[in-house]
Amino acid sequence: MELYSLLREFADSWVLLFLTLFFLGVCVWAWRPGSRKTHEDIANSIFRHDQKPAAPAPQTEEA
């Protein structure tokens, strides 16, 4: 059996199964009940310093 045929057969069966299980595992992990607080914290992270204005940009000297 050629190496290409062997790798092709392996990729068509076991790698496809592994990637499908990996995808389903990531979906379950992302939507697990305990992750709501983490997702809300990440979504609101851009508003953490909304009360304080940004620091002024540094002045550069032009030659």
N, C-alpha and C positions, 0 to 999 in steps of 0.2 A: 504494500500500500504506500502510495506517495505521501510525503509529508504534508503537502497542500491538502490532499483529500482528507487526511486524518485531522488536521486542524480545522478544516471546513466542517466536518462532521461534528467535532467537539463544539465549535462555535454555534452550530445550528441547534444543538440540544442543551448541553449543560450550561453554557454561558448565557443563553437566552433564559433559562430557568433561573440562574443566579441573578441576572439583571432584573427580571420580573419580581423576584422576592425582595431584592434590594429596594426597588421602587416602592413596593407596597409597604416595606418597613419604614421608609422615609415618610410616606404619607401618614401612616399610623403614628409615628413619632411627632410629626408636625401638628396633628389634630388630636393629640391625647388631651384628656381633661385638665391636667395640671399645667398646660403650657399657655393658658389664656393670659396670665399675669406677665409672663415673659414677652409674649407678642404685643401686648398693650404697652409695655415699657419700651420696647424697640420702636413701635409706631409713634410714640410720643417723645422720643429722644430729641427730635429736632426743636421741640418747644421748651426744653429744660431751662435755657437761659433767656427766655423771651422777655423777662422783666428788666433785665440789665442790657443797656445798649452795647453794641460791639465796640471794641477798642478802635481808636482812629488808625487809619493806615499810616505806615511809616513814610516820612517825607524822603524823597530821593533828590539828590542834587543833579542838575542837568549840566553837562559840560558845554 
